[in-house]
């Protein structure tokens, strides 16, 4: 059944899905199932998870199910931060030379743009 999804959510699902070997649709389905379980769970409170995610409570205070939800949220946050990284731009701005591997594993030395 066709459903409209926010463009940024789709792009995030596409990025995370690639890391998790899922399509964007499978990733969105995965996130939806986690959300459903969270809302149905009487043992997991939204506020307890929010406190851990905000750094005001310890992860170890949560039960196993809540810890799993927190780990998913952390993974999403990490993936979003990785997707926003642009080391090439930073190194170029600093005037630094750097090396990286191409898709075949060959070392390529990059020089800052003038």
Biotite code that builds the C-alpha atoms (Angstrom):
import biotite.structure as struc

atoms = struc.array([
    struc.Atom([0.000, 0.000, 0.000], chain_id="A", res_id=1, res_name="UNK", atom_name="CA", element="C"),
    struc.Atom([1.585, 3.316, -1.048], chain_id="A", res_id=2, res_name="UNK", atom_name="CA", element="C"),
    struc.Atom([2.405, 5.730, 1.756], chain_id="A", res_id=3, res_name="UNK", atom_name="CA", element="C"),
    struc.Atom([3.933, 9.198, 1.651], chain_id="A", res_id=4, res_name="UNK", atom_name="CA", element="C"),
    struc.Atom([7.044, 9.593, 3.781], chain_id="A", res_id=5, res_name="UNK", atom_name="CA", element="C"),
    struc.Atom([9.013, 12.674, 4.679], chain_id="A", res_id=6, res_name="UNK", atom_name="CA", element="C"),
    struc.Atom([11.955, 13.019, 2.283], chain_id="A", res_id=7, res_name="UNK", atom_name="CA", element="C"),
    struc.Atom([14.548, 13.350, 5.055], chain_id="A", res_id=8, res_name="UNK", atom_name="CA", element="C"),
    struc.Atom([13.185, 10.279, 6.844], chain_id="A", res_id=9, res_name="UNK", atom_name="CA", element="C"),
    struc.Atom([13.468, 8.309, 3.601], chain_id="A", res_id=10, res_name="UNK", atom_name="CA", element="C"),
    struc.Atom([17.060, 9.483, 3.063], chain_id="A", res_id=11, res_name="UNK", atom_name="CA", element="C"),
    struc.Atom([17.937, 8.586, 6.672], chain_id="A", res_id=12, res_name="UNK", atom_name="CA", element="C"),
    struc.Atom([16.346, 5.156, 6.196], chain_id="A", res_id=13, res_name="UNK", atom_name="CA", element="C"),
    struc.Atom([18.295, 4.681, 2.979], chain_id="A", res_id=14, res_name="UNK", atom_name="CA", element="C"),
    struc.Atom([21.584, 5.559, 4.705], chain_id="A", res_id=15, res_name="UNK", atom_name="CA", element="C"),
    struc.Atom([20.906, 3.429, 7.789], chain_id="A", res_id=16, res_name="UNK", atom_name="CA", element="C"),
    struc.Atom([19.510, 0.619, 5.661], chain_id="A", res_id=17, res_name="UNK", atom_name="CA", element="C"),
    struc.Atom([22.756, 0.405, 3.713], chain_id="A", res_id=18, res_name="UNK", atom_name="CA", element="C"),
    struc.Atom([24.653, -0.004, 7.001], chain_id="A", res_id=19, res_name="UNK", atom_name="CA", element="C"),
    struc.Atom([22.217, -2.687, 8.168], chain_id="A", res_id=20, res_name="UNK", atom_name="CA", element="C"),
    struc.Atom([21.874, -4.482, 4.794], chain_id="A", res_id=21, res_name="UNK", atom_name="CA", element="C"),
    struc.Atom([18.256, -3.383, 4.440], chain_id="A", res_id=22, res_name="UNK", atom_name="CA", element="C"),
    struc.Atom([16.396, -1.417, 1.798], chain_id="A", res_id=23, res_name="UNK", atom_name="CA", element="C"),
    struc.Atom([14.987, 1.974, 2.803], chain_id="A", res_id=24, res_name="UNK", atom_name="CA", element="C"),
    struc.Atom([11.512, 0.405, 2.992], chain_id="A", res_id=25, res_name="UNK", atom_name="CA", element="C"),
    struc.Atom([12.777, -2.423, 5.191], chain_id="A", res_id=26, res_name="UNK", atom_name="CA", element="C"),
    struc.Atom([14.528, 0.083, 7.465], chain_id="A", res_id=27, res_name="UNK", atom_name="CA", element="C"),
    struc.Atom([11.372, 2.169, 7.861], chain_id="A", res_id=28, res_name="UNK", atom_name="CA", element="C"),
    struc.Atom([9.427, -1.012, 8.608], chain_id="A", res_id=29, res_name="UNK", atom_name="CA", element="C"),
    struc.Atom([12.058, -1.932, 11.224], chain_id="A", res_id=30, res_name="UNK", atom_name="CA", element="C"),
    struc.Atom([11.808, 1.498, 12.876], chain_id="A", res_id=31, res_name="UNK", atom_name="CA", element="C"),
    struc.Atom([8.008, 1.312, 12.845], chain_id="A", res_id=32, res_name="UNK", atom_name="CA", element="C"),
    struc.Atom([8.041, -2.082, 14.563], chain_id="A", res_id=33, res_name="UNK", atom_name="CA", element="C"),
    struc.Atom([10.379, -0.768, 17.266], chain_id="A", res_id=34, res_name="UNK", atom_name="CA", element="C"),
    struc.Atom([8.103, 2.222, 17.803], chain_id="A", res_id=35, res_name="UNK", atom_name="CA", element="C"),
    struc.Atom([5.051, -0.022, 18.031], chain_id="A", res_id=36, res_name="UNK", atom_name="CA", element="C"),
    struc.Atom([6.730, -2.268, 20.582], chain_id="A", res_id=37, res_name="UNK", atom_name="CA", element="C"),
    struc.Atom([7.799, 0.733, 22.610], chain_id="A", res_id=38, res_name="UNK", atom_name="CA", element="C"),
    struc.Atom([4.282, 2.151, 22.702], chain_id="A", res_id=39, res_name="UNK", atom_name="CA", element="C"),
    struc.Atom([2.731, -1.228, 23.574], chain_id="A", res_id=40, res_name="UNK", atom_name="CA", element="C"),
    struc.Atom([5.205, -2.050, 26.313], chain_id="A", res_id=41, res_name="UNK", atom_name="CA", element="C"),
    struc.Atom([4.057, -1.405, 29.851], chain_id="A", res_id=42, res_name="UNK", atom_name="CA", element="C"),
    struc.Atom([7.523, -2.197, 31.185], chain_id="A", res_id=43, res_name="UNK", atom_name="CA", element="C"),
    struc.Atom([9.270, 0.477, 29.130], chain_id="A", res_id=44, res_name="UNK", atom_name="CA", element="C"),
    struc.Atom([8.450, 4.081, 29.783], chain_id="A", res_id=45, res_name="UNK", atom_name="CA", element="C"),
    struc.Atom([9.112, 6.797, 27.264], chain_id="A", res_id=46, res_name="UNK", atom_name="CA", element="C"),
    struc.Atom([10.415, 9.050, 30.013], chain_id="A", res_id=47, res_name="UNK", atom_name="CA", element="C"),
    struc.Atom([12.975, 6.512, 31.284], chain_id="A", res_id=48, res_name="UNK", atom_name="CA", element="C"),
    struc.Atom([14.365, 6.045, 27.779], chain_id="A", res_id=49, res_name="UNK", atom_name="CA", element="C"),
    struc.Atom([14.365, 9.794, 27.161], chain_id="A", res_id=50, res_name="UNK", atom_name="CA", element="C"),
    struc.Atom([16.322, 10.352, 30.383], chain_id="A", res_id=51, res_name="UNK", atom_name="CA", element="C"),
    struc.Atom([19.006, 7.870, 29.289], chain_id="A", res_id=52, res_name="UNK", atom_name="CA", element="C"),
    struc.Atom([19.182, 9.349, 25.783], chain_id="A", res_id=53, res_name="UNK", atom_name="CA", element="C"),
    struc.Atom([19.542, 12.823, 27.299], chain_id="A", res_id=54, res_name="UNK", atom_name="CA", element="C"),
    struc.Atom([22.386, 11.590, 29.525], chain_id="A", res_id=55, res_name="UNK", atom_name="CA", element="C"),
    struc.Atom([20.522, 12.217, 32.786], chain_id="A", res_id=56, res_name="UNK", atom_name="CA", element="C"),
    struc.Atom([20.107, 8.545, 33.712], chain_id="A", res_id=57, res_name="UNK", atom_name="CA", element="C"),
    struc.Atom([22.332, 5.500, 33.454], chain_id="A", res_id=58, res_name="UNK", atom_name="CA", element="C"),
    struc.Atom([21.798, 2.948, 30.710], chain_id="A", res_id=59, res_name="UNK", atom_name="CA", element="C"),
    struc.Atom([22.220, 0.163, 33.283], chain_id="A", res_id=60, res_name="UNK", atom_name="CA", element="C"),
    struc.Atom([19.038, 1.252, 35.090], chain_id="A", res_id=61, res_name="UNK", atom_name="CA", element="C"),
    struc.Atom([16.907, 0.113, 32.152], chain_id="A", res_id=62, res_name="UNK", atom_name="CA", element="C"),
    struc.Atom([15.620, -3.413, 31.611], chain_id="A", res_id=63, res_name="UNK", atom_name="CA", element="C"),
    struc.Atom([16.784, -5.443, 28.615], chain_id="A", res_id=64, res_name="UNK", atom_name="CA", element="C"),
    struc.Atom([13.983, -4.302, 26.328], chain_id="A", res_id=65, res_name="UNK", atom_name="CA", element="C"),
    struc.Atom([14.509, -0.615, 27.105], chain_id="A", res_id=66, res_name="UNK", atom_name="CA", element="C"),
    struc.Atom([18.262, -1.024, 26.612], chain_id="A", res_id=67, res_name="UNK", atom_name="CA", element="C"),
    struc.Atom([17.597, -2.482, 23.160], chain_id="A", res_id=68, res_name="UNK", atom_name="CA", element="C"),
    struc.Atom([15.484, 0.555, 22.264], chain_id="A", res_id=69, res_name="UNK", atom_name="CA", element="C"),
    struc.Atom([18.192, 2.905, 23.511], chain_id="A", res_id=70, res_name="UNK", atom_name="CA", element="C"),
    struc.Atom([20.826, 1.059, 21.463], chain_id="A", res_id=71, res_name="UNK", atom_name="CA", element="C"),
    struc.Atom([18.707, 1.503, 18.330], chain_id="A", res_id=72, res_name="UNK", atom_name="CA", element="C"),
    struc.Atom([18.383, 5.221, 19.047], chain_id="A", res_id=73, res_name="UNK", atom_name="CA", element="C"),
    struc.Atom([22.121, 5.519, 19.646], chain_id="A", res_id=74, res_name="UNK", atom_name="CA", element="C"),
    struc.Atom([22.857, 3.666, 16.394], chain_id="A", res_id=75, res_name="UNK", atom_name="CA", element="C"),
    struc.Atom([20.573, 6.057, 14.525], chain_id="A", res_id=76, res_name="UNK", atom_name="CA", element="C"),
    struc.Atom([22.319, 9.064, 16.092], chain_id="A", res_id=77, res_name="UNK", atom_name="CA", element="C"),
    struc.Atom([25.752, 7.677, 15.250], chain_id="A", res_id=78, res_name="UNK", atom_name="CA", element="C"),
    struc.Atom([24.724, 6.921, 11.661], chain_id="A", res_id=79, res_name="UNK", atom_name="CA", element="C"),
    struc.Atom([23.338, 10.437, 11.239], chain_id="A", res_id=80, res_name="UNK", atom_name="CA", element="C"),
    struc.Atom([26.576, 11.962, 12.526], chain_id="A", res_id=81, res_name="UNK", atom_name="CA", element="C"),
    struc.Atom([28.706, 9.753, 10.267], chain_id="A", res_id=82, res_name="UNK", atom_name="CA", element="C"),
    struc.Atom([26.575, 10.715, 7.264], chain_id="A", res_id=83, res_name="UNK", atom_name="CA", element="C"),
    struc.Atom([27.230, 14.405, 7.991], chain_id="A", res_id=84, res_name="UNK", atom_name="CA", element="C"),
    struc.Atom([31.010, 14.030, 8.275], chain_id="A", res_id=85, res_name="UNK", atom_name="CA", element="C"),
    struc.Atom([33.047, 15.571, 5.488], chain_id="A", res_id=86, res_name="UNK", atom_name="CA", element="C"),
    struc.Atom([36.702, 15.016, 6.275], chain_id="A", res_id=87, res_name="UNK", atom_name="CA", element="C"),
    struc.Atom([37.749, 15.966, 2.757], chain_id="A", res_id=88, res_name="UNK", atom_name="CA", element="C"),
    struc.Atom([36.282, 19.428, 3.229], chain_id="A", res_id=89, res_name="UNK", atom_name="CA", element="C"),
    struc.Atom([37.920, 19.796, 6.652], chain_id="A", res_id=90, res_name="UNK", atom_name="CA", element="C"),
    struc.Atom([41.335, 18.608, 5.478], chain_id="A", res_id=91, res_name="UNK", atom_name="CA", element="C"),
    struc.Atom([41.137, 20.748, 2.368], chain_id="A", res_id=92, res_name="UNK", atom_name="CA", element="C"),
    struc.Atom([40.223, 23.811, 4.456], chain_id="A", res_id=93, res_name="UNK", atom_name="CA", element="C"),
    struc.Atom([43.211, 23.103, 6.715], chain_id="A", res_id=94, res_name="UNK", atom_name="CA", element="C"),
    struc.Atom([45.527, 22.828, 3.696], chain_id="A", res_id=95, res_name="UNK", atom_name="CA", element="C"),
    struc.Atom([46.427, 19.250, 4.635], chain_id="A", res_id=96, res_name="UNK", atom_name="CA", element="C"),
    struc.Atom([47.389, 16.386, 2.331], chain_id="A", res_id=97, res_name="UNK", atom_name="CA", element="C"),
    struc.Atom([45.678, 13.056, 3.048], chain_id="A", res_id=98, res_name="UNK", atom_name="CA", element="C"),
    struc.Atom([45.575, 9.510, 1.772], chain_id="A", res_id=99, res_name="UNK", atom_name="CA", element="C"),
    struc.Atom([42.587, 7.266, 1.212], chain_id="A", res_id=100, res_name="UNK", atom_name="CA", element="C"),
    struc.Atom([41.767, 3.999, -0.488], chain_id="A", res_id=101, res_name="UNK", atom_name="CA", element="C"),
    struc.Atom([39.756, 3.854, -3.698], chain_id="A", res_id=102, res_name="UNK", atom_name="CA", element="C"),
    struc.Atom([37.072, 1.219, -4.316], chain_id="A", res_id=103, res_name="UNK", atom_name="CA", element="C"),
    struc.Atom([39.745, -1.301, -5.368], chain_id="A", res_id=104, res_name="UNK", atom_name="CA", element="C"),
    struc.Atom([41.877, -0.733, -2.260], chain_id="A", res_id=105, res_name="UNK", atom_name="CA", element="C"),
    struc.Atom([44.551, 1.343, -4.009], chain_id="A", res_id=106, res_name="UNK", atom_name="CA", element="C"),
    struc.Atom([46.055, 4.164, -1.959], chain_id="A", res_id=107, res_name="UNK", atom_name="CA", element="C"),
    struc.Atom([45.307, 7.599, -3.394], chain_id="A", res_id=108, res_name="UNK", atom_name="CA", element="C"),
    struc.Atom([47.112, 10.663, -2.067], chain_id="A", res_id=109, res_name="UNK", atom_name="CA", element="C"),
    struc.Atom([44.971, 13.807, -2.128], chain_id="A", res_id=110, res_name="UNK", atom_name="CA", element="C"),
    struc.Atom([46.300, 17.350, -2.019], chain_id="A", res_id=111, res_name="UNK", atom_name="CA", element="C"),
    struc.Atom([44.367, 20.405, -0.896], chain_id="A", res_id=112, res_name="UNK", atom_name="CA", element="C"),
    struc.Atom([42.660, 22.390, -3.577], chain_id="A", res_id=113, res_name="UNK", atom_name="CA", element="C"),
    struc.Atom([44.270, 25.760, -4.278], chain_id="A", res_id=114, res_name="UNK", atom_name="CA", element="C"),
])
